[in-house]
Amino acid sequence: MRQRRMPDGSRGRRKASGRTWAERKPPERKAPERKPTERKRSEKSRAPRRKPRELPRAASGTPQMIRINRFLSMCGIASRRKAEELVLEGKVEINHTVVRDLATRVDPARDRVFVGGTQALPVQGYLYLVLNKPKDSITTLSDERGRTTVMSMIRTRDRVYPVGRLDRNTTGVLLFTNDGNFANRLMHPKFRVPKSYRVSCARALTSADIKALRGGIPLEDGTTAPADVQLLPLGRGKEIGITIHEGRNRQVRRMFESLGYDVLKLDRVAYGPVTKEGLARGGTRSLTRNEIRALKEMAGYTEEELLSGR
């Protein structure tokens, strides 16, 4: 059979159909270049992770120097006001040196602070408790004369301290916490957190004295803010309910005594939304979330602070 020379110099055979073919390698095909694509992050991965709470820092990134009373409050030692008393009494040491200057500042990251020989460390979690304080107990952390203190009734390993105080013969609601900012704001007169009492007097309260209590009573440390006053049913005028928005020392007793009344019993029945209902004398319980939130709202916490738990 006659062969025909192909254009590439090879020889092919003519088929019966008249067409010729040659064995050729198929042209190499390059895979199309693909641009690298980024994996889409899920909505969960896009959300920023919550960072652990850190100590206050200055703009330069170095730990902020904070006042000694605020630091002790952050450590759950005492409220800022009580912390100042500890400093003035010489019970506070910084790096084993006693300090008495209230303007002293500390570096939480470097300085070691001691109170009564025990190192003060920032608390890891906050506690909020209520005690139904019995009579003949004093509101103090310890007593040199061996009298019964309210701290002997608190059953917790964490260090807490009372929010304000009740005198020895006053009973009822007393809050405890290791959240210094919370305690300080509750006691600040600017926020006017209400505290309600049941007062038992030796004689009936007159309408003129009810009006005086509602308008404000002049005391040695200034005139009191207006109080909410009402006579309690079946009390024959001797049982009075009163709500104040301040926290002066022995304020309710002094208000009645200035009007010539002998206070036989004084019982705090509520601190804001917190009551002693269902709590025996000397008994304690943790505050509910709703109670904590309500108190913080009364103390001027912003929505951001409430959500962050600060």
C-alpha positions as CSV (number, residue, x, y, z in Angstrom):
1,M,0.0,0.0,0.0
2,R,1.3,3.4,-0.9
3,Q,2.3,5.6,2.0
4,R,2.0,9.3,2.1
5,R,4.5,11.6,3.7
6,M,2.9,13.7,6.4
7,P,3.8,17.4,7.1
8,D,5.8,16.5,10.2
9,G,8.0,14.0,8.2
10,S,6.3,10.8,9.5
11,R,4.7,8.3,7.2
12,G,1.2,7.3,7.7
13,R,-1.0,4.7,6.2
14,R,-3.9,5.5,4.0
15,K,-7.0,3.8,5.3
16,A,-9.7,2.5,3.2
17,S,-11.6,5.7,3.9
18,G,-8.8,7.7,2.4
19,R,-7.9,9.4,5.7
20,T,-4.4,9.0,7.3
21,W,-3.6,9.2,11.0
22,A,-0.4,9.4,13.0
23,E,0.3,8.6,16.6
24,R,0.6,11.9,18.4
25,K,0.9,12.7,22.0
26,P,-2.1,14.6,23.2
27,P,-1.3,18.2,24.1
28,E,-0.6,18.8,27.7
29,R,-3.3,20.8,29.4
30,K,-2.4,23.0,32.3
31,A,-4.9,23.2,35.1
32,P,-6.4,26.6,35.4
33,E,-4.8,28.7,38.1
34,R,-7.1,29.3,41.0
35,K,-6.8,32.2,43.4
36,P,-6.6,31.2,47.0
37,T,-9.8,31.8,48.8
38,E,-10.1,32.6,52.5
39,R,-12.1,30.4,54.7
40,K,-15.2,32.2,56.0
41,R,-15.2,32.6,59.7
42,S,-18.4,31.5,61.4
43,E,-20.3,34.0,63.4
44,K,-19.1,32.3,66.5
45,S,-15.5,32.7,65.6
46,R,-16.0,36.4,64.6
47,A,-17.3,37.2,68.1
48,P,-14.4,38.6,70.3
49,R,-13.4,36.4,73.1
50,R,-14.1,37.8,76.6
51,K,-10.9,38.7,78.2
52,P,-10.2,38.0,81.9
53,R,-10.6,41.0,84.2
54,E,-7.3,42.9,84.6
55,L,-6.2,45.5,87.1
56,P,-6.6,49.1,86.0
57,R,-3.9,50.2,83.5
58,A,-2.7,53.6,82.4
59,A,-2.5,54.7,78.8
60,S,1.2,53.7,78.6
61,G,0.3,50.0,79.4
62,T,1.8,50.1,82.9
63,P,-0.3,49.3,85.9
64,Q,-2.1,52.3,87.3
65,M,-1.2,53.6,90.8
66,I,-4.3,53.5,92.9
67,R,-5.1,54.9,96.3
68,I,-4.6,52.6,99.3
69,N,-8.2,52.8,100.4
70,R,-9.5,51.8,97.0
71,F,-7.0,48.9,96.8
72,L,-8.1,47.6,100.2
73,S,-11.7,47.8,99.1
74,M,-10.9,45.8,95.9
75,C,-9.3,43.1,98.2
76,G,-12.5,42.8,100.3
77,I,-10.8,44.1,103.4
78,A,-13.2,46.9,104.2
79,S,-15.1,49.7,102.6
80,R,-13.1,52.7,101.5
81,R,-14.2,54.7,104.6
82,K,-13.2,51.8,106.9
83,A,-10.0,51.3,105.0
84,E,-9.0,54.9,105.7
85,E,-9.5,54.2,109.5
86,L,-7.2,51.1,109.2
87,V,-4.5,53.3,107.6
88,L,-4.7,56.0,110.2
89,E,-4.5,53.4,113.0
90,G,-1.2,52.1,111.5
91,K,-2.5,48.7,110.7
92,V,-1.5,48.8,107.0
93,E,2.0,48.1,105.6
94,I,3.3,48.4,102.1
95,N,6.4,46.3,101.4
96,H,6.7,45.9,105.2
97,T,6.6,49.6,105.8
98,V,3.8,51.1,107.9
99,V,1.9,53.9,106.1
100,R,-0.5,56.4,107.7
101,D,-0.9,58.8,104.7
102,L,-4.3,58.5,103.1
103,A,-3.0,59.8,99.8
104,T,-0.6,56.8,99.5
105,R,-0.8,55.0,96.2
106,V,0.1,51.4,95.4
107,D,1.1,49.5,92.3
108,P,-1.0,46.3,92.5
109,A,1.4,44.5,90.2
110,R,4.5,45.2,92.3
111,D,3.7,46.3,95.8
112,R,2.8,43.9,98.6
113,V,0.2,45.2,101.0
114,F,-0.4,43.8,104.5
115,V,-3.2,44.4,107.0
116,G,-2.6,43.2,110.5
117,G,0.2,41.0,109.2
118,T,-1.9,39.3,106.5
119,Q,-1.3,40.0,102.8
120,A,-4.2,41.8,101.0
121,L,-5.0,40.2,97.6
122,P,-7.7,41.2,95.1
123,V,-10.8,39.0,95.3
124,Q,-11.6,36.6,92.5
125,G,-15.4,36.5,93.0
126,Y,-17.9,38.7,94.8
127,L,-20.2,37.7,97.5
128,Y,-23.5,39.4,98.6
129,L,-25.1,38.3,101.8
130,V,-27.8,39.4,104.2
131,L,-27.9,38.8,108.0
132,N,-30.9,39.2,110.2
133,K,-28.9,40.8,113.0
134,P,-30.0,39.9,116.6
135,K,-29.9,42.2,119.6
136,D,-26.7,42.5,121.7
137,S,-24.3,42.0,118.8
138,I,-22.0,44.7,117.5
139,T,-21.2,45.6,113.9
140,T,-17.4,45.2,113.9
141,L,-14.9,42.8,112.5
142,S,-13.5,42.0,116.0
143,D,-13.9,43.2,119.6
144,E,-11.2,43.5,122.2
145,R,-13.7,43.1,125.0
146,G,-15.0,39.8,123.8
147,R,-18.5,40.9,122.9
148,T,-20.5,39.1,120.2
149,T,-19.9,40.5,116.8
150,V,-21.9,40.1,113.6
151,M,-18.9,38.4,111.9
152,S,-19.3,35.4,114.2
153,M,-22.6,34.7,112.4
154,I,-21.2,34.8,108.9
155,R,-20.5,31.3,107.6
156,T,-18.1,31.7,104.7
157,R,-14.4,31.2,104.1
158,D,-14.2,34.4,102.0
159,R,-13.5,37.6,103.7
160,V,-16.6,39.9,103.7
161,Y,-17.5,43.0,105.7
162,P,-20.7,44.8,106.6
163,V,-22.2,47.5,104.5
164,G,-22.7,50.2,107.0
165,R,-23.6,49.3,110.6
166,L,-26.4,48.8,113.1
167,D,-25.9,49.7,116.7
168,R,-25.8,47.0,119.4
169,N,-29.5,47.1,120.2
170,T,-30.8,47.5,116.7
171,T,-31.9,44.3,114.9
172,G,-32.7,43.4,111.4
173,V,-31.3,43.6,107.8
174,L,-27.5,44.0,107.6
175,L,-25.7,43.4,104.2
176,F,-22.3,41.9,103.8
177,T,-20.0,41.9,100.7
178,N,-16.4,41.8,99.5
179,D,-17.3,44.1,96.6
180,G,-15.9,47.4,97.7
181,N,-17.3,49.5,94.9
182,F,-20.8,48.1,95.6
183,A,-20.6,48.8,99.3
184,N,-19.2,52.3,98.8
185,R,-22.0,53.3,96.4
186,L,-24.7,51.9,98.5
187,M,-23.6,54.0,101.5
188,H,-23.0,57.2,99.5
189,P,-25.8,59.7,100.3
190,K,-25.9,60.9,96.7
191,F,-27.7,57.7,95.6
192,R,-30.3,57.9,98.4
193,V,-30.7,54.1,98.7
194,P,-33.8,53.6,101.0
195,K,-33.6,51.9,104.4
196,S,-36.8,51.0,106.2
197,Y,-37.3,50.6,110.0
198,R,-40.0,49.6,112.5
199,V,-39.8,51.8,115.6
200,S,-41.4,51.0,118.9
201,C,-41.8,54.0,121.2
202,A,-42.8,54.4,124.8
203,R,-45.6,56.8,123.9
204,A,-47.7,57.6,120.9
205,L,-46.3,59.8,118.1
206,T,-48.2,63.0,117.6
207,S,-49.3,64.3,114.2
208,A,-47.1,67.4,114.7
209,D,-44.0,65.2,115.2
210,I,-45.0,63.0,112.2
211,K,-44.9,66.2,110.1
212,A,-41.5,67.2,111.7
213,L,-40.0,63.8,110.8
214,R,-41.3,64.1,107.2
215,G,-39.8,67.6,106.9
216,G,-36.3,66.9,108.4
217,I,-35.0,67.0,112.0
218,P,-32.1,69.3,113.0
219,L,-29.2,67.2,114.5
220,E,-25.7,67.9,115.6
221,D,-24.3,66.9,112.2
222,G,-27.0,68.8,110.2
223,T,-30.7,68.6,109.3
224,T,-31.8,65.2,108.1
225,A,-33.4,64.7,104.7
226,P,-37.1,64.2,104.6
227,A,-38.3,60.8,105.7
228,D,-41.3,58.7,104.8
229,V,-43.3,58.1,108.0
230,Q,-46.5,56.2,108.8
231,L,-48.2,54.8,111.8
232,L,-48.5,51.0,111.7
233,P,-51.9,49.4,112.1
234,L,-52.8,48.2,115.7
235,G,-49.8,50.0,117.1
236,R,-51.9,52.7,118.9
237,G,-49.5,55.3,117.6
238,K,-46.5,53.7,119.3
239,E,-45.5,51.6,116.3
240,I,-44.0,53.6,113.5
241,G,-42.7,52.7,110.0
242,I,-40.0,55.1,108.8
243,T,-37.8,55.0,105.6
244,I,-34.7,57.2,105.4
245,H,-32.3,57.8,102.5
246,E,-29.1,58.6,104.5
247,G,-26.8,56.5,106.6
248,R,-25.7,58.6,109.6
249,N,-24.6,57.0,112.8
250,R,-27.7,56.1,115.0
251,Q,-29.7,58.4,112.8
252,V,-33.2,57.0,113.5
253,R,-32.7,56.8,117.2
254,R,-31.4,60.4,117.3
255,M,-34.3,61.7,115.3
256,F,-36.9,60.3,117.7
257,E,-34.8,61.2,120.8
258,S,-34.6,64.8,119.6
259,L,-38.4,65.0,119.7
260,G,-38.5,63.5,123.2
261,Y,-39.3,59.9,122.5
262,D,-37.8,56.9,124.1
263,V,-37.1,54.2,121.5
264,L,-37.8,50.8,123.0
265,K,-37.1,48.7,119.9
266,L,-35.6,49.5,116.5
267,D,-35.7,46.9,113.7
268,R,-34.5,47.4,110.2
269,V,-37.0,45.6,108.0
270,A,-35.5,46.4,104.6
271,Y,-32.4,47.7,102.8
272,G,-33.7,48.7,99.3
273,P,-35.5,45.5,98.0
274,V,-33.8,43.2,100.5
275,T,-35.9,42.1,103.5
276,K,-35.5,39.6,106.4
277,E,-38.6,37.7,105.5
278,G,-38.2,34.0,106.3
279,L,-34.8,34.6,107.9
280,A,-34.5,33.7,111.6
281,R,-32.5,35.9,114.0
282,G,-28.8,35.4,113.4
283,G,-29.5,33.7,110.1
284,T,-27.9,34.6,106.8
285,R,-28.5,33.9,103.1
286,S,-27.1,35.0,99.7
287,L,-28.8,37.8,97.8
288,T,-30.7,36.8,94.7
289,R,-29.7,38.1,91.3
290,N,-32.7,40.3,91.1
291,E,-31.9,41.8,94.5
292,I,-28.3,42.5,93.5
293,R,-29.3,44.1,90.3
294,A,-32.0,46.2,92.0
295,L,-29.5,47.5,94.5
296,K,-27.0,48.3,91.8
297,E,-29.6,50.2,89.9
298,M,-30.4,52.2,93.0
299,A,-26.7,52.9,93.5
300,G,-26.4,54.4,90.0
301,Y,-24.8,51.5,88.1
302,T,-24.9,52.0,84.3
303,E,-26.3,49.3,82.0
304,E,-22.7,48.6,80.8
305,E,-21.6,48.1,84.4
306,L,-24.5,45.8,85.1
307,L,-23.8,43.6,82.0
308,S,-20.1,43.4,82.7
309,G,-20.6,42.6,86.4
310,R,-18.3,45.4,87.6
